[in-house]
Amino acid sequence: MSAETLKDFLIGLCFILAEVLIFQHLSLFGATPDPLILYLLWMAMKYDRIKLVLFAAALGLIQDALFDFWGLHMFAKTLMCFAFFNFVKQRKEGRLLLWQIFLVITVAAIFHNLIFLGLSSFIEAYTTGFIPIIFILGNSLYTALLGAMLFIFKGN
């Protein structure tokens, strides 16, 4: 593993820790963002598909360990990275507008959350007080809003 790859993996761990320590306590109407989705979409511009999928699997497994879901985040993030790799890679050269960034992140997060919700329904990971529309749309829009703010603050 090269130093650059190790650095990117440690940054991914920081995104997971930020979600556990900060973003889980900043819920809006029951919706919480998933900053690891943002990081994995950004990594799609940097690495090839195999390395990205391995990153998503490893970081998703660590996220599963912290949230006690064991495999749900790993599978959902790996499938999301596999599905959106070509789309993100093709847009690497062109500069996207803010609404385009927001739309791409929203669609990727909805895809991730649908996979996650579908898998969790088989193992009954959530209790009866869970509202699926908040999870799918609320979490996705909150994640896209966080990604748009990061895009604005990143600058050129």
Kinemage of the C-alpha trace (Angstrom):
@kinemage 1
@onewidth
@group {chain A} dominant
@subgroup {mainchain}
@vectorlist {calphas} color= white
{ca met a 1} P 0.000 0.000 0.000
{ca ser a 2} L 1.462 3.320 -1.024
{ca ala a 3} L 1.670 6.348 1.236
{ca glu a 4} L -0.982 8.145 -0.837
{ca thr a 5} L -3.399 5.225 -0.522
{ca leu a 6} L -2.809 4.994 3.225
{ca lys a 7} L -3.391 8.741 3.581
{ca asp a 8} L -6.675 8.485 1.658
{ca phe a 9} L -7.766 5.542 3.822
{ca leu a 10} L -7.024 7.516 6.999
{ca ile a 11} L -9.029 10.465 5.623
{ca gly a 12} L -11.908 8.031 5.043
{ca leu a 13} L -11.636 6.952 8.676
{ca cys a 14} L -11.862 10.623 9.664
{ca phe a 15} L -15.090 10.917 7.646
{ca ile a 16} L -16.494 7.902 9.509
{ca leu a 17} L -15.471 9.362 12.871
{ca ala a 18} L -17.037 12.698 11.915
{ca glu a 19} L -20.285 10.890 11.182
{ca val a 20} L -20.204 8.975 14.461
{ca leu a 21} L -19.143 11.874 16.672
{ca ile a 22} L -20.796 14.878 14.999
{ca phe a 23} L -23.351 14.195 12.275
{ca gln a 24} L -25.368 11.582 14.187
{ca his a 25} L -26.182 14.315 16.695
{ca leu a 26} L -27.166 16.859 14.021
{ca ser a 27} L -30.357 15.285 12.778
{ca leu a 28} L -33.023 17.326 11.027
{ca phe a 29} L -36.497 15.805 11.355
{ca gly a 30} L -34.866 12.417 11.933
{ca ala a 31} L -32.570 12.635 8.901
{ca thr a 32} L -28.797 12.382 9.257
{ca pro a 33} L -26.174 12.806 6.531
{ca asp a 34} L -23.666 10.167 5.464
{ca pro a 35} L -20.399 12.011 4.715
{ca leu a 36} L -18.678 8.781 3.663
{ca ile a 37} L -20.811 8.803 0.489
{ca leu a 38} L -19.338 12.199 -0.372
{ca tyr a 39} L -15.818 10.951 0.204
{ca leu a 40} L -16.323 7.831 -1.902
{ca leu a 41} L -17.762 9.853 -4.782
{ca trp a 42} L -14.724 12.126 -4.600
{ca met a 43} L -12.419 9.085 -4.550
{ca ala a 44} L -14.055 7.832 -7.772
{ca met a 45} L -12.279 10.642 -9.622
{ca lys a 46} L -8.919 9.627 -8.192
{ca tyr a 47} L -8.736 5.821 -8.305
{ca asp a 48} L -9.703 3.011 -10.633
{ca arg a 49} L -12.840 0.932 -10.073
{ca ile a 50} L -11.183 -1.991 -8.263
{ca lys a 51} L -9.365 0.195 -5.757
{ca leu a 52} L -12.486 2.302 -5.196
{ca val a 53} L -14.631 -0.765 -4.534
{ca leu a 54} L -12.027 -2.075 -2.074
{ca phe a 55} L -11.980 1.327 -0.348
{ca ala a 56} L -15.778 1.310 -0.142
{ca ala a 57} L -15.854 -2.231 1.233
{ca ala a 58} L -13.212 -1.580 3.888
{ca leu a 59} L -14.618 1.761 5.010
{ca gly a 60} L -18.183 0.423 4.885
{ca leu a 61} L -17.200 -2.520 7.089
{ca ile a 62} L -15.653 -0.152 9.623
{ca gln a 63} L -18.817 1.966 9.529
{ca asp a 64} L -20.882 -1.192 10.043
{ca ala a 65} L -18.784 -2.128 13.048
{ca leu a 66} L -19.397 1.253 14.658
{ca phe a 67} L -23.155 1.266 13.956
{ca asp a 68} L -23.648 -2.498 14.514
{ca phe a 69} L -25.136 -3.223 11.087
{ca trp a 70} L -22.473 -5.738 9.939
{ca gly a 71} L -22.464 -5.734 6.188
{ca leu a 72} L -25.291 -3.381 5.245
{ca his a 73} L -23.163 -0.267 4.765
{ca met a 74} L -20.404 -2.319 3.179
{ca phe a 75} L -22.689 -3.829 0.544
{ca ala a 76} L -24.624 -0.612 -0.134
{ca lys a 77} L -21.507 1.557 -0.486
{ca thr a 78} L -19.692 -1.017 -2.608
{ca leu a 79} L -22.646 -1.352 -4.985
{ca met a 80} L -23.093 2.446 -5.123
{ca cys a 81} L -19.417 2.943 -6.024
{ca phe a 82} L -19.589 0.204 -8.639
{ca ala a 83} L -22.727 1.685 -10.218
{ca phe a 84} L -21.680 5.354 -10.201
{ca phe a 85} L -17.983 4.947 -11.075
{ca asn a 86} L -18.292 5.536 -14.830
{ca phe a 87} L -20.623 8.499 -14.405
{ca val a 88} L -18.339 10.270 -11.932
{ca lys a 89} L -15.180 9.395 -13.861
{ca gln a 90} L -16.596 10.887 -17.099
{ca arg a 91} L -17.376 14.172 -15.335
{ca lys a 92} L -13.856 14.434 -13.916
{ca glu a 93} L -12.544 16.835 -16.557
{ca gly a 94} L -15.552 19.157 -16.745
{ca arg a 95} L -16.416 21.555 -13.960
{ca leu a 96} L -19.916 20.875 -12.681
{ca leu a 97} L -22.263 23.558 -11.435
{ca leu a 98} L -23.558 23.576 -7.873
{ca trp a 99} L -26.984 22.220 -8.782
{ca gln a 100} L -25.363 19.422 -10.786
{ca ile a 101} L -23.189 18.462 -7.821
{ca phe a 102} L -26.284 18.519 -5.598
{ca leu a 103} L -28.213 16.342 -8.064
{ca val a 104} L -25.419 13.765 -8.482
{ca ile a 105} L -24.967 13.431 -4.734
{ca thr a 106} L -28.730 13.192 -4.186
{ca val a 107} L -29.161 10.438 -6.773
{ca ala a 108} L -26.156 8.489 -5.438
{ca ala a 109} L -27.399 8.831 -1.848
{ca ile a 110} L -30.936 7.752 -2.800
{ca phe a 111} L -29.466 4.724 -4.586
{ca his a 112} L -27.352 3.905 -1.505
{ca asn a 113} L -30.254 4.389 0.902
{ca leu a 114} L -32.636 2.244 -1.186
{ca ile a 115} L -30.103 -0.601 -1.172
{ca phe a 116} L -29.515 -0.132 2.552
{ca leu a 117} L -33.252 -0.034 3.327
{ca gly a 118} L -33.941 -3.062 1.158
{ca leu a 119} L -31.263 -5.092 2.883
{ca ser a 120} L -32.263 -3.930 6.355
{ca ser a 121} L -35.876 -4.959 5.719
{ca phe a 122} L -34.702 -8.556 5.355
{ca ile a 123} L -32.929 -8.580 8.693
{ca glu a 124} L -35.355 -6.211 10.451
{ca ala a 125} L -32.606 -3.817 11.494
{ca tyr a 126} L -35.030 -1.013 12.330
{ca thr a 127} L -37.918 -0.955 14.758
{ca thr a 128} L -41.518 -0.141 13.886
{ca gly a 129} L -41.056 3.589 14.641
{ca phe a 130} L -38.868 3.970 11.561
{ca ile a 131} L -40.180 6.100 8.670
{ca pro a 132} L -38.663 4.936 5.337
{ca ile a 133} L -39.381 8.165 3.417
{ca ile a 134} L -37.374 10.173 5.966
{ca phe a 135} L -34.527 7.692 5.641
{ca ile a 136} L -34.486 7.662 1.844
{ca leu a 137} L -35.252 11.266 0.921
{ca gly a 138} L -34.313 13.059 4.141
{ca asn a 139} L -30.905 11.440 4.532
{ca ser a 140} L -30.189 11.813 0.809
{ca leu a 141} L -31.087 15.499 0.682
{ca tyr a 142} L -29.182 16.185 3.912
{ca thr a 143} L -26.113 14.406 2.492
{ca ala a 144} L -26.425 16.376 -0.768
{ca leu a 145} L -26.743 19.635 1.163
{ca leu a 146} L -23.589 18.784 3.103
{ca gly a 147} L -21.808 17.932 -0.176
{ca ala a 148} L -22.940 21.188 -1.784
{ca met a 149} L -21.643 23.150 1.198
{ca leu a 150} L -18.308 21.343 1.003
{ca phe a 151} L -18.189 22.105 -2.728
{ca ile a 152} L -18.831 25.819 -2.031
{ca phe a 153} L -16.231 26.033 0.729
{ca lys a 154} L -13.656 24.057 -1.265
{ca gly a 155} L -13.289 26.856 -3.804
{ca asn a 156} L -11.232 26.328 -6.951
